[in-house]
């Protein structure tokens, strides 16, 4: 990696930033994009800025379409993953009685809260793949995807240990069994190459705050062309309308694409920033980012002489994060803070996530701190 790429991002002035699984660093061009595409039109035009503001949402959707190999019309901006998941489940035709929603005990809790609450509301039953199960085992998925499963929630990359699931193989099962699939790509978009045309998912939800370096408040959902006509979101508004400017209170027609999930007056500012961030990452290339990320993780693993690696050792089973468990994780975390190593702690241990702007020197600084630990 050259220093030219490092110059494309704002990084903390001190220390080694390895918290990209939480918040990615701001691209240098994001501030200018916010100024020119959001603040300046507001300043110069007031209410007449809406035309340019709405172009920012299209720019965001188009950037995602390029990054993930989808269609612009299949994407819809969302505040966050939980809201997107709520809209999706609430939009679908009623499930048969005694139907189940399948998810894993290792999924991010927020989505689990949503699913369990919606199950209570709609008379569904949650079913969990046990925490100890191998989520890459297709035989286990085949077993769990029984006839009474209506919808399956699939996390592409697990947040605690960065285990990467074979999504295309799992969604092939759901398709064959006529089970609705929703895939969470919050911990993979921007660091793991994704081709939505190769997946057979019905829905995909994600966030821009992590590897996409877009900040909070700019989530998204993607809906396949095969299922969009079945969706009747309950959380709707004038921007869900095929013609938002019709202003006829007696007649409502859902937009014929993913815009039907928009709802009322949309937020603009977060998506203005994220559109620029995603364009920056697309220019670099996700495959290049992935290879760099995996090279640094492998470098760390090869040099660490203590601690238990909790992330997969094989690159084809791993996302962008290295999780390490120590005898005393609290002591290890304190040592990281003292050495200005930016990381965090979860159930599997401490998490370290290098992005395209991290260097071999960053990896070596982390290894040096770990190898000095007495825990």
Short mmCIF file of the C-alpha atoms (twelve columns), coordinates in Angstrom:
data_MODEL
# 
_entry.id   MODEL 
# 
loop_
_atom_site.group_PDB 
_atom_site.id 
_atom_site.type_symbol 
_atom_site.label_atom_id 
_atom_site.label_alt_id 
_atom_site.label_comp_id 
_atom_site.label_asym_id 
_atom_site.label_seq_id 
_atom_site.Cartn_x 
_atom_site.Cartn_y 
_atom_site.Cartn_z 
_atom_site.pdbx_PDB_model_num 
ATOM 1   C CA . UNK A 1   0.000   0.000   0.000  1 
ATOM 2   C CA . UNK A 2   1.290   3.464   -0.855 1 
ATOM 3   C CA . UNK A 3   1.077   6.575   1.257  1 
ATOM 4   C CA . UNK A 4   -1.196  8.003   -1.463 1 
ATOM 5   C CA . UNK A 5   -4.098  5.931   -0.152 1 
ATOM 6   C CA . UNK A 6   -3.372  6.935   3.431  1 
ATOM 7   C CA . UNK A 7   -3.698  10.553  2.324  1 
ATOM 8   C CA . UNK A 8   -7.291  9.888   1.224  1 
ATOM 9   C CA . UNK A 9   -8.505  9.538   4.835  1 
ATOM 10  C CA . UNK A 10  -8.469  11.455  8.099  1 
ATOM 11  C CA . UNK A 11  -6.937  9.238   10.795 1 
ATOM 12  C CA . UNK A 12  -6.443  9.972   14.498 1 
ATOM 13  C CA . UNK A 13  -3.229  11.946  14.897 1 
ATOM 14  C CA . UNK A 14  -1.902  9.604   17.562 1 
ATOM 15  C CA . UNK A 15  -1.851  5.868   17.854 1 
ATOM 16  C CA . UNK A 16  -2.870  2.915   15.710 1 
ATOM 17  C CA . UNK A 17  -6.499  2.942   14.594 1 
ATOM 18  C CA . UNK A 18  -7.903  -0.605  14.440 1 
ATOM 19  C CA . UNK A 19  -11.569 0.116   15.159 1 
ATOM 20  C CA . UNK A 20  -12.789 -0.009  11.581 1 
ATOM 21  C CA . UNK A 21  -15.351 -2.684  12.481 1 
ATOM 22  C CA . UNK A 22  -16.975 0.048   14.605 1 
ATOM 23  C CA . UNK A 23  -16.393 3.377   12.822 1 
ATOM 24  C CA . UNK A 24  -14.368 3.812   9.655  1 
ATOM 25  C CA . UNK A 25  -12.173 6.864   9.172  1 
ATOM 26  C CA . UNK A 26  -13.547 9.881   7.302  1 
ATOM 27  C CA . UNK A 27  -12.389 10.325  3.687  1 
ATOM 28  C CA . UNK A 28  -10.680 13.634  2.986  1 
ATOM 29  C CA . UNK A 29  -13.186 14.527  0.245  1 
ATOM 30  C CA . UNK A 30  -16.267 13.985  2.422  1 
ATOM 31  C CA . UNK A 31  -16.230 17.472  3.918  1 
ATOM 32  C CA . UNK A 32  -16.129 19.141  0.512  1 
ATOM 33  C CA . UNK A 33  -18.918 16.874  -0.730 1 
ATOM 34  C CA . UNK A 34  -21.088 17.784  2.246  1 
ATOM 35  C CA . UNK A 35  -20.414 21.457  1.655  1 
ATOM 36  C CA . UNK A 36  -21.103 21.437  -2.081 1 
ATOM 37  C CA . UNK A 37  -23.964 18.935  -2.239 1 
ATOM 38  C CA . UNK A 38  -25.837 19.780  0.957  1 
ATOM 39  C CA . UNK A 39  -24.808 22.948  2.799  1 
ATOM 40  C CA . UNK A 40  -24.182 25.237  -0.159 1 
ATOM 41  C CA . UNK A 41  -27.520 24.473  -1.914 1 
ATOM 42  C CA . UNK A 42  -29.277 25.102  1.400  1 
ATOM 43  C CA . UNK A 43  -27.380 28.344  1.867  1 
ATOM 44  C CA . UNK A 44  -28.025 29.596  -1.662 1 
ATOM 45  C CA . UNK A 45  -31.508 28.242  -2.394 1 
ATOM 46  C CA . UNK A 46  -33.366 27.495  0.815  1 
ATOM 47  C CA . UNK A 47  -36.345 25.261  0.038  1 
ATOM 48  C CA . UNK A 48  -35.344 25.091  -3.618 1 
ATOM 49  C CA . UNK A 49  -32.364 22.984  -2.532 1 
ATOM 50  C CA . UNK A 50  -34.599 19.907  -2.377 1 
ATOM 51  C CA . UNK A 51  -33.870 18.932  -5.971 1 
ATOM 52  C CA . UNK A 52  -30.144 18.734  -5.321 1 
ATOM 53  C CA . UNK A 53  -30.665 17.170  -1.907 1 
ATOM 54  C CA . UNK A 54  -32.680 14.314  -3.376 1 
ATOM 55  C CA . UNK A 55  -29.954 13.782  -5.957 1 
ATOM 56  C CA . UNK A 56  -27.729 12.886  -3.007 1 
ATOM 57  C CA . UNK A 57  -29.962 9.909   -2.191 1 
ATOM 58  C CA . UNK A 58  -29.709 8.737   -5.787 1 
ATOM 59  C CA . UNK A 59  -25.955 9.211   -5.618 1 
ATOM 60  C CA . UNK A 60  -25.879 7.078   -2.452 1 
ATOM 61  C CA . UNK A 61  -27.949 4.295   -4.019 1 
ATOM 62  C CA . UNK A 62  -25.857 4.386   -7.188 1 
ATOM 63  C CA . UNK A 63  -22.623 4.157   -5.201 1 
ATOM 64  C CA . UNK A 64  -23.945 1.081   -3.396 1 
ATOM 65  C CA . UNK A 65  -25.052 -0.450  -6.688 1 
ATOM 66  C CA . UNK A 66  -21.534 -0.120  -8.078 1 
ATOM 67  C CA . UNK A 67  -19.887 -1.425  -4.903 1 
ATOM 68  C CA . UNK A 68  -22.189 -4.433  -4.457 1 
ATOM 69  C CA . UNK A 69  -23.139 -5.141  -8.093 1 
ATOM 70  C CA . UNK A 70  -26.823 -4.380  -7.740 1 
ATOM 71  C CA . UNK A 71  -29.238 -1.977  -9.391 1 
ATOM 72  C CA . UNK A 72  -29.769 1.562   -8.130 1 
ATOM 73  C CA . UNK A 73  -33.544 1.025   -7.985 1 
ATOM 74  C CA . UNK A 74  -33.110 -1.942  -5.632 1 
ATOM 75  C CA . UNK A 75  -31.586 0.147   -2.832 1 
ATOM 76  C CA . UNK A 76  -33.336 2.352   -0.293 1 
ATOM 77  C CA . UNK A 77  -31.617 4.525   2.339  1 
ATOM 78  C CA . UNK A 78  -32.464 3.645   5.940  1 
ATOM 79  C CA . UNK A 79  -31.547 5.111   9.304  1 
ATOM 80  C CA . UNK A 80  -30.048 1.836   10.547 1 
ATOM 81  C CA . UNK A 81  -30.248 -1.953  10.208 1 
ATOM 82  C CA . UNK A 82  -32.870 -2.409  12.908 1 
ATOM 83  C CA . UNK A 83  -35.230 0.018   11.210 1 
ATOM 84  C CA . UNK A 84  -34.619 -1.620  7.837  1 
ATOM 85  C CA . UNK A 85  -35.346 -5.074  9.243  1 
ATOM 86  C CA . UNK A 86  -38.537 -3.832  10.910 1 
ATOM 87  C CA . UNK A 87  -39.756 -2.349  7.622  1 
ATOM 88  C CA . UNK A 88  -38.980 -5.524  5.693  1 
ATOM 89  C CA . UNK A 89  -40.750 -7.948  8.021  1 
ATOM 90  C CA . UNK A 90  -43.725 -5.608  8.403  1 
ATOM 91  C CA . UNK A 91  -44.085 -5.285  4.629  1 
ATOM 92  C CA . UNK A 92  -44.457 -8.964  3.802  1 
ATOM 93  C CA . UNK A 93  -47.677 -10.955 3.320  1 
ATOM 94  C CA . UNK A 94  -48.869 -12.764 6.437  1 
ATOM 95  C CA . UNK A 95  -46.958 -15.934 7.241  1 
ATOM 96  C CA . UNK A 96  -48.712 -19.278 7.714  1 
ATOM 97  C CA . UNK A 97  -49.741 -20.022 11.302 1 
ATOM 98  C CA . UNK A 98  -47.027 -21.420 13.587 1 
ATOM 99  C CA . UNK A 99  -44.293 -20.176 11.248 1 
ATOM 100 C CA . UNK A 100 -40.768 -19.592 12.540 1 
ATOM 101 C CA . UNK A 101 -38.098 -16.989 11.896 1 
ATOM 102 C CA . UNK A 102 -34.622 -18.516 11.969 1 
ATOM 103 C CA . UNK A 103 -31.629 -16.602 13.315 1 
ATOM 104 C CA . UNK A 104 -28.445 -17.380 15.205 1 
ATOM 105 C CA . UNK A 105 -27.641 -16.835 18.866 1 
ATOM 106 C CA . UNK A 106 -24.414 -15.260 17.609 1 
ATOM 107 C CA . UNK A 107 -26.150 -12.559 15.565 1 
ATOM 108 C CA . UNK A 108 -25.903 -8.932  16.641 1 
ATOM 109 C CA . UNK A 109 -28.377 -8.449  19.532 1 
ATOM 110 C CA . UNK A 110 -30.164 -5.445  18.018 1 
ATOM 111 C CA . UNK A 111 -31.472 -7.493  15.097 1 
ATOM 112 C CA . UNK A 112 -32.404 -10.254 17.506 1 
ATOM 113 C CA . UNK A 113 -34.464 -7.780  19.538 1 
ATOM 114 C CA . UNK A 114 -36.290 -6.724  16.371 1 
ATOM 115 C CA . UNK A 115 -37.031 -10.276 15.276 1 
ATOM 116 C CA . UNK A 116 -38.301 -11.417 18.655 1 
ATOM 117 C CA . UNK A 117 -40.521 -8.370  19.057 1 
ATOM 118 C CA . UNK A 118 -41.958 -8.750  15.557 1 
ATOM 119 C CA . UNK A 119 -42.564 -12.439 16.198 1 
ATOM 120 C CA . UNK A 120 -44.639 -11.492 19.249 1 
ATOM 121 C CA . UNK A 121 -46.535 -8.910  17.217 1 
ATOM 122 C CA . UNK A 122 -47.303 -11.105 14.204 1 
ATOM 123 C CA . UNK A 123 -47.787 -14.473 15.868 1 
ATOM 124 C CA . UNK A 124 -44.476 -15.928 14.701 1 
ATOM 125 C CA . UNK A 125 -41.901 -17.917 16.623 1 
ATOM 126 C CA . UNK A 126 -38.169 -17.242 16.743 1 
ATOM 127 C CA . UNK A 127 -35.861 -20.220 16.331 1 
ATOM 128 C CA . UNK A 128 -32.182 -19.910 17.099 1 
ATOM 129 C CA . UNK A 129 -29.235 -21.730 15.608 1 
ATOM 130 C CA . UNK A 130 -27.340 -22.549 18.850 1 
ATOM 131 C CA . UNK A 131 -24.284 -20.504 19.735 1 
ATOM 132 C CA . UNK A 132 -22.011 -23.547 19.591 1 
ATOM 133 C CA . UNK A 133 -23.147 -24.588 16.105 1 
ATOM 134 C CA . UNK A 134 -20.799 -24.263 13.145 1 
ATOM 135 C CA . UNK A 135 -22.501 -21.558 11.085 1 
ATOM 136 C CA . UNK A 136 -20.502 -22.554 8.017  1 
ATOM 137 C CA . UNK A 137 -21.925 -26.099 8.081  1 
ATOM 138 C CA . UNK A 138 -24.472 -26.327 5.266  1 
ATOM 139 C CA . UNK A 139 -25.833 -29.576 6.643  1 
ATOM 140 C CA . UNK A 140 -26.740 -27.753 9.852  1 
ATOM 141 C CA . UNK A 141 -28.461 -24.999 7.890  1 
ATOM 142 C CA . UNK A 142 -30.311 -27.593 5.833  1 
ATOM 143 C CA . UNK A 143 -31.517 -29.190 9.061  1 
ATOM 144 C CA . UNK A 144 -32.546 -25.892 10.683 1 
ATOM 145 C CA . UNK A 145 -34.324 -24.615 7.547  1 
ATOM 146 C CA . UNK A 146 -37.287 -26.906 8.122  1 
ATOM 147 C CA . UNK A 147 -40.725 -26.705 6.530  1 
ATOM 148 C CA . UNK A 148 -42.076 -24.421 9.273  1 
ATOM 149 C CA . UNK A 149 -39.435 -21.695 8.729  1 
ATOM 150 C CA . UNK A 150 -40.898 -18.645 6.985  1 
ATOM 151 C CA . UNK A 151 -37.897 -16.308 7.055  1 
ATOM 152 C CA . UNK A 152 -34.172 -16.797 7.667  1 
ATOM 153 C CA . UNK A 153 -31.895 -14.055 8.944  1 
ATOM 154 C CA . UNK A 154 -28.295 -14.599 7.865  1 
ATOM 155 C CA . UNK A 155 -25.298 -12.582 9.061  1 
ATOM 156 C CA . UNK A 156 -22.568 -12.567 6.419  1 
ATOM 157 C CA . UNK A 157 -19.750 -11.790 8.884  1 
ATOM 158 C CA . UNK A 158 -20.225 -12.243 12.620 1 
ATOM 159 C CA . UNK A 159 -19.333 -9.156  14.642 1 
ATOM 160 C CA . UNK A 160 -17.677 -10.850 17.638 1 
ATOM 161 C CA . UNK A 161 -15.212 -13.169 15.907 1 
ATOM 162 C CA . UNK A 162 -15.430 -12.230 12.185 1 
ATOM 163 C CA . UNK A 163 -16.602 -15.671 11.072 1 
ATOM 164 C CA . UNK A 164 -17.708 -15.394 7.428  1 
ATOM 165 C CA . UNK A 165 -20.696 -17.453 6.318  1 
ATOM 166 C CA . UNK A 166 -21.137 -19.007 2.847  1 
ATOM 167 C CA . UNK A 167 -24.138 -16.827 2.053  1 
ATOM 168 C CA . UNK A 168 -24.675 -17.931 -1.543 1 
ATOM 169 C CA . UNK A 169 -24.809 -21.584 -0.450 1 
ATOM 170 C CA . UNK A 170 -27.242 -20.813 2.367  1 
ATOM 171 C CA . UNK A 171 -29.520 -18.684 0.189  1 
ATOM 172 C CA . UNK A 172 -29.527 -21.453 -2.389 1 
ATOM 173 C CA . UNK A 173 -31.107 -23.593 0.340  1 
ATOM 174 C CA . UNK A 174 -33.638 -20.915 1.289  1 
ATOM 175 C CA . UNK A 175 -34.594 -20.411 -2.356 1 
ATOM 176 C CA . UNK A 176 -35.104 -24.099 -2.908 1 
ATOM 177 C CA . UNK A 177 -37.268 -24.328 0.209  1 
ATOM 178 C CA . UNK A 178 -39.244 -21.120 -0.562 1 
ATOM 179 C CA . UNK A 179 -37.971 -19.430 2.617  1 
ATOM 180 C CA . UNK A 180 -37.536 -15.645 2.631  1 
ATOM 181 C CA . UNK A 181 -33.931 -14.606 3.265  1 
ATOM 182 C CA . UNK A 182 -32.560 -11.409 4.823  1 
ATOM 183 C CA . UNK A 183 -28.766 -11.005 4.837  1 
ATOM 184 C CA . UNK A 184 -26.897 -8.633  7.160  1 
ATOM 185 C CA . UNK A 185 -23.717 -7.224  5.563  1 
ATOM 186 C CA . UNK A 186 -22.885 -4.590  8.196  1 
ATOM 187 C CA . UNK A 187 -19.539 -6.237  8.994  1 
ATOM 188 C CA . UNK A 188 -18.603 -7.148  5.435  1 
ATOM 189 C CA . UNK A 189 -19.609 -4.371  3.020  1 
ATOM 190 C CA . UNK A 190 -16.499 -2.421  2.117  1 
ATOM 191 C CA . UNK A 191 -13.946 -5.015  3.233  1 
ATOM 192 C CA . UNK A 192 -15.205 -8.317  1.765  1 
ATOM 193 C CA . UNK A 193 -16.101 -8.464  -1.952 1 
ATOM 194 C CA . UNK A 194 -19.872 -8.905  -2.408 1 
ATOM 195 C CA . UNK A 195 -21.725 -9.612  -5.636 1 
ATOM 196 C CA . UNK A 196 -25.472 -9.390  -5.077 1 
ATOM 197 C CA . UNK A 197 -26.167 -10.848 -8.503 1 
ATOM 198 C CA . UNK A 198 -24.466 -14.079 -7.436 1 
ATOM 199 C CA . UNK A 199 -26.433 -14.301 -4.196 1 
ATOM 200 C CA . UNK A 200 -30.029 -15.449 -4.262 1 
ATOM 201 C CA . UNK A 201 -31.084 -13.356 -1.270 1 
ATOM 202 C CA . UNK A 202 -34.473 -11.677 -1.068 1 
ATOM 203 C CA . UNK A 203 -33.241 -8.777  1.063  1 
ATOM 204 C CA . UNK A 204 -29.900 -7.379  2.185  1 
ATOM 205 C CA . UNK A 205 -29.411 -4.783  4.911  1 
ATOM 206 C CA . UNK A 206 -26.280 -2.882  5.854  1 
ATOM 207 C CA . UNK A 207 -24.669 0.146   7.422  1 
ATOM 208 C CA . UNK A 208 -22.199 2.767   6.236  1 
ATOM 209 C CA . UNK A 209 -20.698 3.589   9.618  1 
ATOM 210 C CA . UNK A 210 -18.150 0.761   9.689  1 
ATOM 211 C CA . UNK A 211 -15.971 -0.388  6.790  1 
ATOM 212 C CA . UNK A 212 -17.727 1.989   4.368  1 
ATOM 213 C CA . UNK A 213 -16.403 4.985   6.330  1 
ATOM 214 C CA . UNK A 214 -19.683 6.871   5.917  1 
ATOM 215 C CA . UNK A 215 -20.631 7.704   9.484  1 
ATOM 216 C CA . UNK A 216 -23.805 6.898   11.462 1 
ATOM 217 C CA . UNK A 217 -27.350 7.404   10.223 1 
ATOM 218 C CA . UNK A 218 -26.821 6.044   6.716  1 
ATOM 219 C CA . UNK A 219 -27.998 2.468   6.608  1 
ATOM 220 C CA . UNK A 220 -29.669 0.846   3.624  1 
ATOM 221 C CA . UNK A 221 -31.737 -2.049  2.420  1 
ATOM 222 C CA . UNK A 222 -31.679 -3.904  -0.882 1 
ATOM 223 C CA . UNK A 223 -34.691 -5.800  -2.218 1 
ATOM 224 C CA . UNK A 224 -34.605 -8.306  -5.058 1 
ATOM 225 C CA . UNK A 225 -36.726 -7.728  -8.119 1 
ATOM 226 C CA . UNK A 226 -38.459 -11.036 -7.437 1 
ATOM 227 C CA . UNK A 227 -39.974 -9.953  -4.127 1 
ATOM 228 C CA . UNK A 228 -40.463 -6.188  -4.281 1 
ATOM 229 C CA . UNK A 229 -44.026 -6.373  -5.637 1 
ATOM 230 C CA . UNK A 230 -45.092 -8.426  -2.612 1 
ATOM 231 C CA . UNK A 231 -43.899 -5.766  -0.166 1 
ATOM 232 C CA . UNK A 232 -46.418 -3.391  1.399  1 
ATOM 233 C CA . UNK A 233 -44.499 -1.439  4.056  1 
ATOM 234 C CA . UNK A 234 -46.580 -0.247  6.997  1 
ATOM 235 C CA . UNK A 235 -44.015 2.418   7.887  1 
ATOM 236 C CA . UNK A 236 -44.659 4.571   4.849  1 
ATOM 237 C CA . UNK A 237 -45.078 8.201   3.872  1 
ATOM 238 C CA . UNK A 238 -45.209 10.476  0.878  1 
ATOM 239 C CA . UNK A 239 -41.766 9.403   -0.322 1 
ATOM 240 C CA . UNK A 240 -43.001 5.798   -0.480 1 
ATOM 241 C CA . UNK A 241 -45.463 6.951   -3.144 1 
ATOM 242 C CA . UNK A 242 -44.848 6.306   -6.820 1 
ATOM 243 C CA . UNK A 243 -45.425 10.046  -7.294 1 
ATOM 244 C CA . UNK A 244 -44.563 11.866  -4.045 1 
ATOM 245 C CA . UNK A 245 -45.828 15.150  -5.517 1 
ATOM 246 C CA . UNK A 246 -49.324 13.848  -6.334 1 
ATOM 247 C CA . UNK A 247 -50.736 15.226  -3.048 1 
ATOM 248 C CA . UNK A 248 -53.999 13.303  -3.313 1 
ATOM 249 C CA . UNK A 249 -54.864 12.128  0.184  1 
ATOM 250 C CA . UNK A 250 -57.413 9.625   -1.126 1 
ATOM 251 C CA . UNK A 251 -55.083 7.706   -3.415 1 
ATOM 252 C CA . UNK A 252 -51.760 6.060   -2.590 1 
ATOM 253 C CA . UNK A 253 -49.644 3.920   -4.908 1 
ATOM 254 C CA . UNK A 254 -46.457 2.267   -3.703 1 
ATOM 255 C CA . UNK A 255 -43.342 3.138   -5.668 1 
ATOM 256 C CA . UNK A 256 -42.503 0.335   -8.059 1 
ATOM 257 C CA . UNK A 257 -38.997 -0.084  -6.665 1 
ATOM 258 C CA . UNK A 258 -37.254 -0.062  -3.274 1 
ATOM 259 C CA . UNK A 259 -38.294 3.570   -2.757 1 
ATOM 260 C CA . UNK A 260 -41.505 2.194   -1.252 1 
ATOM 261 C CA . UNK A 261 -39.460 1.591   1.922  1 
ATOM 262 C CA . UNK A 262 -38.483 5.269   2.242  1 
ATOM 263 C CA . UNK A 263 -41.339 6.500   4.427  1 
ATOM 264 C CA . UNK A 264 -41.778 10.187  5.111  1 
ATOM 265 C CA . UNK A 265 -39.418 13.098  4.475  1 
ATOM 266 C CA . UNK A 266 -35.957 11.506  4.235  1 
ATOM 267 C CA . UNK A 267 -32.789 12.494  5.996  1 
ATOM 268 C CA . UNK A 268 -30.216 13.845  3.555  1 
ATOM 269 C CA . UNK A 269 -27.003 14.852  5.286  1 
ATOM 270 C CA . UNK A 270 -25.712 11.386  6.377  1 
ATOM 271 C CA . UNK A 271 -26.229 9.963   2.902  1 
ATOM 272 C CA . UNK A 272 -24.417 12.888  1.294  1 
ATOM 273 C CA . UNK A 273 -21.316 11.995  3.287  1 
ATOM 274 C CA . UNK A 274 -21.702 8.253   2.779  1 
ATOM 275 C CA . UNK A 275 -22.156 8.541   -0.975 1 
ATOM 276 C CA . UNK A 276 -18.756 10.210  -1.188 1 
ATOM 277 C CA . UNK A 277 -17.178 7.647   1.150  1 
ATOM 278 C CA . UNK A 278 -18.497 4.695   -0.835 1 
ATOM 279 C CA . UNK A 279 -17.322 6.245   -4.098 1 
ATOM 280 C CA . UNK A 280 -13.843 6.620   -2.593 1 
ATOM 281 C CA . UNK A 281 -13.729 2.972   -1.541 1 
ATOM 282 C CA . UNK A 282 -15.099 1.772   -4.890 1 
ATOM 283 C CA . UNK A 283 -12.315 3.657   -6.655 1 
ATOM 284 C CA . UNK A 284 -9.766  1.797   -4.525 1 
ATOM 285 C CA . UNK A 285 -11.583 -1.523  -5.033 1 
ATOM 286 C CA . UNK A 286 -12.992 -3.910  -2.461 1 
ATOM 287 C CA . UNK A 287 -10.786 -6.782  -3.637 1 
ATOM 288 C CA . UNK A 288 -7.704  -4.649  -3.067 1 
ATOM 289 C CA . UNK A 289 -8.975  -3.606  0.363  1 
ATOM 290 C CA . UNK A 290 -9.702  -7.237  1.259  1 
ATOM 291 C CA . UNK A 291 -6.291  -8.495  0.206  1 
ATOM 292 C CA . UNK A 292 -4.555  -5.743  2.164  1 
ATOM 293 C CA . UNK A 293 -6.697  -6.386  5.233  1 
ATOM 294 C CA . UNK A 294 -6.047  -10.139 5.140  1 
ATOM 295 C CA . UNK A 295 -2.315  -9.624  4.645  1 
ATOM 296 C CA . UNK A 296 -2.129  -7.495  7.790  1 
ATOM 297 C CA . UNK A 297 -4.221  -9.939  9.826  1 
ATOM 298 C CA . UNK A 298 -2.039  -12.852 8.698  1 
ATOM 299 C CA . UNK A 299 1.040   -10.822 9.611  1 
ATOM 300 C CA . UNK A 300 -0.345  -10.269 13.119 1 
ATOM 301 C CA . UNK A 301 -1.285  -13.926 13.591 1 
ATOM 302 C CA . UNK A 302 2.175   -15.112 12.507 1 
ATOM 303 C CA . UNK A 303 3.971   -12.879 15.024 1 
ATOM 304 C CA . UNK A 304 1.763   -13.101 18.120 1 
ATOM 305 C CA . UNK A 305 3.207   -15.387 20.790 1 
ATOM 306 C CA . UNK A 306 0.375   -15.300 23.301 1 
ATOM 307 C CA . UNK A 307 -3.373  -15.001 23.502 1 
ATOM 308 C CA . UNK A 308 -5.943  -17.243 21.841 1 
ATOM 309 C CA . UNK A 309 -6.965  -16.356 18.284 1 
ATOM 310 C CA . UNK A 310 -10.764 -16.493 18.230 1 
ATOM 311 C CA . UNK A 311 -11.228 -15.491 14.581 1 
ATOM 312 C CA . UNK A 312 -10.907 -18.114 11.825 1 
ATOM 313 C CA . UNK A 313 -7.313  -18.734 10.796 1 
ATOM 314 C CA . UNK A 314 -8.333  -19.378 7.181  1 
ATOM 315 C CA . UNK A 315 -8.804  -16.248 5.113  1 
ATOM 316 C CA . UNK A 316 -11.712 -17.753 3.175  1 
ATOM 317 C CA . UNK A 317 -13.675 -18.145 6.432  1 
ATOM 318 C CA . UNK A 318 -12.866 -14.714 7.876  1 
ATOM 319 C CA . UNK A 319 -14.106 -11.166 7.587  1 
ATOM 320 C CA . UNK A 320 -11.946 -8.135  8.306  1 
ATOM 321 C CA . UNK A 321 -11.470 -8.425  12.069 1 
ATOM 322 C CA . UNK A 322 -9.005  -10.287 14.279 1 
ATOM 323 C CA . UNK A 323 -10.404 -11.284 17.689 1 
ATOM 324 C CA . UNK A 324 -7.949  -12.361 20.390 1 
ATOM 325 C CA . UNK A 325 -8.809  -13.615 23.865 1 
ATOM 326 C CA . UNK A 326 -6.348  -13.187 26.723 1 
ATOM 327 C CA . UNK A 327 -6.276  -14.660 30.211 1 
ATOM 328 C CA . UNK A 328 -7.157  -11.188 31.475 1 
ATOM 329 C CA . UNK A 329 -8.917  -9.234  28.741 1 
ATOM 330 C CA . UNK A 330 -9.430  -6.191  30.949 1 
ATOM 331 C CA . UNK A 331 -5.703  -5.958  31.606 1 
ATOM 332 C CA . UNK A 332 -4.996  -6.402  27.909 1 
ATOM 333 C CA . UNK A 333 -7.463  -3.662  27.045 1 
ATOM 334 C CA . UNK A 334 -5.799  -1.318  29.526 1 
ATOM 335 C CA . UNK A 335 -2.438  -2.013  27.908 1 
ATOM 336 C CA . UNK A 336 -3.893  -1.193  24.493 1 
ATOM 337 C CA . UNK A 337 -5.209  2.126   25.748 1 
ATOM 338 C CA . UNK A 338 -1.820  2.926   27.266 1 
ATOM 339 C CA . UNK A 339 -0.117  2.246   23.944 1 
ATOM 340 C CA . UNK A 340 -2.681  4.253   21.910 1 
ATOM 341 C CA . UNK A 341 -3.974  1.151   20.139 1 
ATOM 342 C CA . UNK A 342 -7.589  1.767   19.122 1 
ATOM 343 C CA . UNK A 343 -9.603  -1.439  19.644 1 
ATOM 344 C CA . UNK A 344 -12.552 -2.734  21.659 1 
ATOM 345 C CA . UNK A 345 -13.684 -5.774  23.621 1 
ATOM 346 C CA . UNK A 346 -16.518 -8.225  23.060 1 
ATOM 347 C CA . UNK A 347 -17.390 -11.728 24.226 1 
ATOM 348 C CA . UNK A 348 -14.718 -13.370 22.055 1 
ATOM 349 C CA . UNK A 349 -11.961 -11.047 23.330 1 
ATOM 350 C CA . UNK A 350 -10.347 -7.894  21.956 1 
ATOM 351 C CA . UNK A 351 -11.137 -6.918  18.353 1 
ATOM 352 C CA . UNK A 352 -8.621  -5.418  15.906 1 
ATOM 353 C CA . UNK A 353 -9.639  -4.388  12.370 1 
ATOM 354 C CA . UNK A 354 -7.130  -3.009  9.840  1 
ATOM 355 C CA . UNK A 355 -8.420  -1.063  6.837  1 
ATOM 356 C CA . UNK A 356 -6.756  -0.004  3.591  1 
ATOM 357 C CA . UNK A 357 -5.110  2.982   5.317  1 
ATOM 358 C CA . UNK A 358 -3.429  0.823   7.980  1 
ATOM 359 C CA . UNK A 359 0.169   -0.264  7.458  1 
ATOM 360 C CA . UNK A 360 2.525   -3.114  8.307  1 
ATOM 361 C CA . UNK A 361 4.018   -0.784  10.894 1 
ATOM 362 C CA . UNK A 362 0.573   -0.518  12.523 1 
ATOM 363 C CA . UNK A 363 0.345   -4.307  12.648 1 
ATOM 364 C CA . UNK A 364 3.828   -4.605  14.104 1 
ATOM 365 C CA . UNK A 365 3.076   -2.019  16.808 1 
ATOM 366 C CA . UNK A 366 0.059   -4.058  17.887 1 
ATOM 367 C CA . UNK A 367 2.096   -7.276  17.926 1 
ATOM 368 C CA . UNK A 368 4.778   -5.627  20.056 1 
ATOM 369 C CA . UNK A 369 2.199   -4.551  22.655 1 
ATOM 370 C CA . UNK A 370 0.603   -8.010  22.716 1 
ATOM 371 C CA . UNK A 371 3.925   -9.793  23.090 1 
ATOM 372 C CA . UNK A 372 4.827   -7.597  26.070 1 
ATOM 373 C CA . UNK A 373 1.624   -8.486  27.906 1 
ATOM 374 C CA . UNK A 374 1.777   -10.583 31.047 1 
ATOM 375 C CA . UNK A 375 -1.725  -11.988 30.786 1 
# 
